[in-house]
Amino acid sequence: MVTSSVLVPRVESLASSGIESIPKEYIRPQEELNNIGNVFEDVKKNEGPQVPTIDLMEIESEDKVVREKCREEIVKAAKEWGVMHLVNHGIPDDLIDRVRKAGQAFFDLPIEEKEKYANDQASGNVQGYGSKLANNASGQLEWEDYFFHLIFPEDKRDISVWPKTPSDYTKVTSEYARLLRSLASKILSALSLGLGLEEGRLEKEVGGMEELLLQMKINYYPRCPQPELALGVEAHTDISALTFILHNMVPGLQLFYEGKWVTAKCVPNSIIMHVGDTVEILSNGKYKSILHRGVVNKEKVRISWAVFCEPPKEKIILKPLTEIVTEAEPPLFPPRTFAQHLAHKLFRKTQDSLTPPKAD
């Protein structure tokens, strides 16, 4: 079997080889280089806009006024930013710590051990250990390795591709997936009510408990000798309904807000949540799927655990919900399946990379 490692060296190998200059495939285009700074300096800045922090302690309060205030804060952040730090989210800190330790332990294995889990992107087998293949005309690569696998619903998982080391990896990841799925329902419920819809409407539209897929991608960003020239993940919006992110308290996430890149702070015991394209489409643009990217640094390895909550690829037609479309607010998005939306995004990305930049 031909694996992706034959085509692309692992970034961890490059980083540990002692190179002082990164290969040209990892150097971003000039227009991007103008706004890549030092993440440790950026994260210290307190002036300017900051990603909102939402306290979920009262999301299920028996007091209707208190409960609605919490939901209104989620809705406001989803409309204005499309991203937020969630605190008091109901997932125990010790479980989150064990999830982090399990992922770290896998990436601490020698590369040859990790290669036993290598995916085969060329044949469509995306689950497992991998590195970015260039899928655009410019041949750009990203400064990260990753491990990707479906973690919920349990009957759709393929445990055979999951790490066997550490031994508790499956147990802690499975428990985290169950609790995260419950959290996703609470958020979708608040967002439905924020659109004036029944509580379960968005949940139903993205597949419900049986069909909504939770895909985990553990992103491993090695130290980079020239972080001002590279990106861990290039600028993109998520295609998911919602995305939940843990990290190892090393900054790196940046959001494009009001025309500028804003570095997310590291908020203790929080989970970062993004609104994805799917919810933006269903809400007819009322909720924002924000452009974001990952930057890298010289000093510290960064690891993040992103869980993408995705509708089934073919079963559901994504389009603005009929209840919120009016003559004054016509649909902003054409009807597409999730698979068609993904294909459309990839096509547009390829077209963009083939189009020469316009002169100012």
C-alpha positions as CSV (number, residue, x, y, z in Angstrom):
1,M,0.0,0.0,0.0
2,V,1.3,3.5,-0.9
3,T,0.9,5.8,2.0
4,S,1.1,9.5,2.2
5,S,4.5,9.3,3.9
6,V,6.0,8.2,0.6
7,L,4.8,11.5,-1.0
8,V,5.4,13.9,1.9
9,P,7.9,13.8,4.7
10,R,6.6,14.1,8.2
11,V,6.9,17.6,9.5
12,E,8.1,16.2,12.8
13,S,11.1,14.6,10.9
14,L,11.9,17.9,9.2
15,A,11.7,19.8,12.5
16,S,13.9,17.3,14.4
17,S,16.6,17.1,11.6
18,G,18.2,20.4,12.7
19,I,17.3,22.4,9.5
20,E,17.6,26.1,9.9
21,S,15.6,27.0,6.7
22,I,12.2,25.4,5.9
23,P,11.7,23.8,2.4
24,K,10.1,26.2,-0.1
25,E,6.9,24.1,-0.2
26,Y,6.1,25.4,3.3
27,I,6.8,29.1,2.6
28,R,3.6,31.0,2.4
29,P,2.8,33.5,-0.5
30,Q,4.1,37.0,0.0
31,E,0.6,38.5,0.6
32,E,0.3,36.1,3.7
33,L,3.8,36.8,5.0
34,N,2.9,40.4,5.6
35,N,0.7,39.5,8.5
36,I,2.4,36.5,10.2
37,G,3.9,37.7,13.5
38,N,5.3,36.3,16.7
39,V,2.4,34.4,18.3
40,F,3.8,34.9,21.9
41,E,3.9,38.7,21.4
42,D,0.5,38.7,19.7
43,V,-1.3,36.8,22.5
44,K,-0.1,39.3,25.1
45,K,-2.0,42.2,23.4
46,N,-5.1,43.2,25.4
47,E,-6.2,46.0,23.2
48,G,-8.6,45.4,20.4
49,P,-11.3,42.8,20.0
50,Q,-11.0,39.5,21.9
51,V,-12.7,36.2,21.3
52,P,-15.7,36.1,23.7
53,T,-15.8,33.7,26.7
54,I,-19.2,32.1,27.4
55,D,-20.0,30.6,30.8
56,L,-22.4,27.6,30.3
57,M,-23.0,27.0,34.0
58,E,-26.6,28.1,33.7
59,I,-27.5,26.7,30.2
60,E,-29.9,24.3,31.8
61,S,-31.0,26.4,34.8
62,E,-34.5,25.8,36.1
63,D,-34.9,29.6,36.2
64,K,-36.1,30.6,32.7
65,V,-34.7,34.1,32.9
66,V,-31.2,32.8,33.9
67,R,-31.3,30.1,31.3
68,E,-32.3,32.4,28.5
69,K,-29.6,34.9,29.4
70,C,-27.0,32.2,28.9
71,R,-28.5,31.2,25.6
72,E,-28.6,34.8,24.4
73,E,-24.9,35.1,25.1
74,I,-24.2,32.1,22.9
75,V,-26.4,33.4,20.1
76,K,-24.7,36.9,20.3
77,A,-21.2,35.4,20.0
78,A,-22.3,33.1,17.2
79,K,-23.7,36.0,15.2
80,E,-20.9,38.5,15.9
81,W,-17.9,36.2,15.9
82,G,-18.8,32.6,15.1
83,V,-16.2,31.4,17.7
84,M,-16.1,31.4,21.5
85,H,-14.3,30.0,24.5
86,L,-16.8,27.8,26.5
87,V,-16.2,27.5,30.2
88,N,-18.2,25.4,32.8
89,H,-19.1,23.3,29.8
90,G,-19.8,20.1,31.9
91,I,-17.0,18.0,30.7
92,P,-14.8,17.1,33.7
93,D,-11.3,18.7,33.7
94,D,-9.7,15.4,34.7
95,L,-11.2,13.7,31.6
96,I,-9.9,16.6,29.3
97,D,-6.5,16.2,30.9
98,R,-6.5,12.4,30.1
99,V,-7.6,13.1,26.5
100,R,-4.7,15.5,26.2
101,K,-2.2,13.1,27.8
102,A,-3.4,10.2,25.5
103,G,-2.9,12.2,22.3
104,Q,0.4,13.6,23.5
105,A,1.6,10.0,24.3
106,F,0.7,8.9,20.8
107,F,2.7,11.7,19.2
108,D,5.6,11.0,21.6
109,L,6.0,7.6,19.9
110,P,8.9,7.2,17.5
111,I,7.8,8.1,13.9
112,E,8.2,4.6,12.7
113,E,5.7,3.5,15.3
114,K,3.2,6.2,14.2
115,E,3.7,5.1,10.6
116,K,2.0,1.8,11.4
117,Y,-1.2,4.0,11.6
118,A,-0.5,5.9,8.3
119,N,-3.5,6.8,6.3
120,D,-3.7,6.5,2.5
121,Q,-5.2,9.7,1.2
122,A,-4.7,8.8,-2.4
123,S,-7.2,5.9,-2.1
124,G,-9.6,7.9,0.0
125,N,-8.6,6.3,3.3
126,V,-8.3,9.5,5.4
127,Q,-8.4,7.9,8.9
128,G,-5.1,7.5,10.7
129,Y,-1.8,9.3,10.9
130,G,-1.0,11.8,8.1
131,S,0.5,15.0,6.8
132,K,-1.0,17.5,4.5
133,L,-0.8,16.6,0.8
134,A,-0.7,19.6,-1.6
135,N,-4.2,19.8,-3.0
136,N,-3.9,23.1,-4.8
137,A,-2.1,24.5,-7.8
138,S,0.5,26.3,-5.7
139,G,1.7,23.1,-4.0
140,Q,1.6,24.6,-0.5
141,L,2.2,22.5,2.5
142,E,1.3,23.1,6.1
143,W,3.6,22.8,9.2
144,E,1.7,20.0,10.9
145,D,1.2,16.2,11.2
146,Y,-2.1,14.9,12.4
147,F,-4.2,11.9,13.5
148,F,-7.7,11.7,12.1
149,H,-10.5,9.4,13.1
150,L,-14.3,9.2,13.5
151,I,-15.2,9.0,17.2
152,F,-19.0,9.1,17.3
153,P,-21.6,7.5,16.8
154,E,-20.0,4.4,18.3
155,D,-21.6,2.1,15.7
156,K,-19.9,4.0,12.9
157,R,-16.4,3.9,14.4
158,D,-13.5,1.8,13.1
159,I,-11.5,1.1,16.3
160,S,-8.9,-0.9,14.3
161,V,-7.4,2.4,13.1
162,W,-7.3,4.0,16.6
163,P,-3.9,4.1,18.5
164,K,-3.2,1.1,20.7
165,T,-0.7,3.2,22.6
166,P,-1.4,4.5,25.2
167,S,-3.6,1.7,26.4
168,D,-6.3,4.0,27.7
169,Y,-6.6,5.9,24.4
170,T,-9.9,4.3,23.3
171,K,-11.5,4.5,26.7
172,V,-10.8,8.2,27.3
173,T,-11.5,9.3,23.7
174,S,-14.8,7.4,23.7
175,E,-16.0,9.0,27.0
176,Y,-15.0,12.4,25.7
177,A,-16.9,11.8,22.5
178,R,-20.1,10.9,24.4
179,L,-19.9,14.0,26.5
180,L,-19.0,16.3,23.6
181,R,-22.0,15.0,21.6
182,S,-24.3,16.0,24.5
183,L,-22.6,19.4,24.6
184,A,-23.2,19.8,20.8
185,S,-26.9,19.2,21.4
186,K,-27.1,21.9,24.0
187,I,-25.4,24.4,21.7
188,L,-27.5,23.5,18.7
189,S,-30.6,23.9,20.9
190,A,-29.6,27.4,22.0
191,L,-28.8,28.4,18.4
192,S,-32.2,27.0,17.2
193,L,-34.0,29.1,19.8
194,G,-31.9,32.1,18.8
195,L,-33.4,31.8,15.3
196,G,-37.0,31.7,16.7
197,L,-37.2,28.0,15.9
198,E,-38.2,24.9,17.9
199,E,-35.4,23.7,20.2
200,G,-34.6,20.6,18.2
201,R,-34.7,22.0,14.7
202,L,-31.0,22.5,13.9
203,E,-30.1,19.1,15.6
204,K,-32.7,17.4,13.3
205,E,-31.3,19.3,10.2
206,V,-27.8,18.1,10.8
207,G,-28.6,14.4,11.3
208,G,-29.7,14.0,14.9
209,M,-28.1,11.6,17.3
210,E,-27.9,8.8,14.7
211,E,-26.4,10.6,11.8
212,L,-24.3,13.6,13.0
213,L,-20.7,12.4,12.8
214,L,-18.0,13.5,15.2
215,Q,-14.6,13.4,13.5
216,M,-11.5,14.1,15.7
217,K,-8.3,15.5,14.2
218,I,-5.3,15.8,16.6
219,N,-3.1,18.4,15.1
220,Y,0.6,18.2,15.9
221,Y,2.6,21.4,15.2
222,P,6.3,20.9,15.7
223,R,8.7,23.7,16.5
224,C,9.4,25.6,13.3
225,P,12.8,27.3,12.6
226,Q,11.2,30.0,10.5
227,P,7.7,30.5,11.9
228,E,7.3,33.9,10.2
229,L,7.3,32.1,6.9
230,A,5.0,29.1,7.6
231,L,1.5,28.3,8.8
232,G,0.3,25.2,10.7
233,V,-3.1,25.4,9.0
234,E,-3.8,27.8,6.2
235,A,-6.8,30.2,6.4
236,H,-10.1,28.4,6.0
237,T,-13.6,28.1,7.4
238,D,-14.8,24.8,8.8
239,I,-17.4,22.9,6.7
240,S,-18.8,21.3,9.9
241,A,-22.0,22.2,11.8
242,L,-19.9,22.9,14.9
243,T,-16.2,22.4,15.8
244,F,-14.9,21.9,19.3
245,I,-11.2,22.4,20.1
246,L,-8.9,21.5,23.0
247,H,-5.3,22.5,23.0
248,N,-2.2,22.2,25.1
249,M,-2.2,25.8,26.2
250,V,0.2,26.9,23.5
251,P,-1.3,29.8,21.5
252,G,-1.6,29.5,17.7
253,L,-5.3,29.9,16.7
254,Q,-6.0,33.2,14.9
255,L,-9.4,34.5,13.7
256,F,-10.0,37.0,10.9
257,Y,-12.3,39.5,12.6
258,E,-13.2,42.9,11.2
259,G,-10.3,42.8,8.7
260,K,-7.6,41.8,11.1
261,W,-6.1,38.6,12.5
262,V,-6.9,38.2,16.2
263,T,-4.9,35.7,18.2
264,A,-7.1,33.6,20.6
265,K,-5.9,33.7,24.2
266,C,-5.4,30.4,26.1
267,V,-8.3,30.3,28.5
268,P,-7.8,27.6,31.2
269,N,-10.4,24.8,31.4
270,S,-12.1,26.0,28.2
271,I,-13.2,24.4,25.0
272,I,-13.1,26.6,21.9
273,M,-16.2,26.3,19.7
274,H,-16.5,27.4,16.1
275,V,-19.7,27.7,14.1
276,G,-19.2,25.9,10.8
277,D,-20.4,26.5,7.3
278,T,-23.3,24.0,7.8
279,V,-24.9,26.1,10.5
280,E,-24.1,29.3,8.7
281,I,-26.0,28.0,5.6
282,L,-29.0,26.7,7.7
283,S,-29.2,30.1,9.4
284,N,-28.9,32.0,6.1
285,G,-25.8,33.7,7.3
286,K,-27.2,34.9,10.7
287,Y,-24.5,32.7,12.4
288,K,-21.0,33.2,11.1
289,S,-18.5,30.6,10.0
290,I,-15.3,32.6,10.7
291,L,-12.1,32.5,8.7
292,H,-9.3,31.1,10.9
293,R,-5.8,29.7,10.7
294,G,-3.0,28.2,12.8
295,V,0.3,29.8,13.3
296,V,3.5,28.1,14.5
297,N,6.5,29.0,16.7
298,K,10.2,28.2,17.4
299,E,9.9,27.5,21.1
300,K,7.1,25.1,21.8
301,V,5.2,22.2,20.2
302,R,1.5,23.0,19.9
303,I,-1.1,20.2,19.9
304,S,-4.8,20.7,19.4
305,W,-7.7,18.3,19.4
306,A,-10.4,19.5,16.9
307,V,-13.7,17.6,16.8
308,F,-15.8,18.4,13.7
309,C,-19.5,17.7,14.0
310,E,-20.6,16.9,10.5
311,P,-23.9,16.0,8.8
312,P,-24.0,12.9,6.6
313,K,-22.5,13.5,3.2
314,E,-25.4,12.7,1.0
315,K,-28.6,12.2,3.0
316,I,-29.4,15.9,3.8
317,I,-29.8,18.9,1.6
318,L,-28.1,21.9,3.2
319,K,-30.0,25.1,2.4
320,P,-31.3,28.1,4.4
321,L,-34.3,27.0,6.6
322,T,-37.6,28.0,5.0
323,E,-38.8,29.6,8.3
324,I,-36.1,32.2,8.2
325,V,-36.1,33.0,4.5
326,T,-38.3,36.0,3.5
327,E,-38.6,38.4,0.5
328,A,-36.5,40.9,2.4
329,E,-34.0,38.2,3.3
330,P,-33.8,35.7,0.4
331,P,-31.6,32.6,0.5
332,L,-27.9,33.4,0.4
333,F,-26.8,29.9,-0.4
334,P,-27.9,27.4,-3.1
335,P,-29.2,23.9,-1.9
336,R,-26.3,21.4,-1.8
337,T,-25.5,18.1,0.0
338,F,-22.7,18.2,2.4
339,A,-20.5,16.4,-0.1
340,Q,-21.4,18.9,-2.8
341,H,-20.5,21.8,-0.5
342,L,-17.1,20.2,0.3
343,A,-16.5,19.7,-3.4
344,H,-17.5,23.3,-4.2
345,K,-15.1,24.6,-1.6
346,L,-12.2,22.6,-2.9
347,F,-13.0,23.7,-6.5
348,R,-13.1,27.3,-5.5
349,K,-9.8,27.0,-3.6
350,T,-8.2,25.5,-6.6
351,Q,-9.6,28.2,-8.9
352,D,-8.3,30.9,-6.5
353,S,-4.8,29.4,-6.6
354,L,-4.8,29.4,-10.4
355,T,-6.0,33.0,-10.6
356,P,-3.2,35.6,-10.6
357,P,-3.6,38.2,-7.8
358,K,-5.2,41.5,-8.9
359,A,-3.1,44.6,-8.9
360,D,-4.2,47.2,-6.3
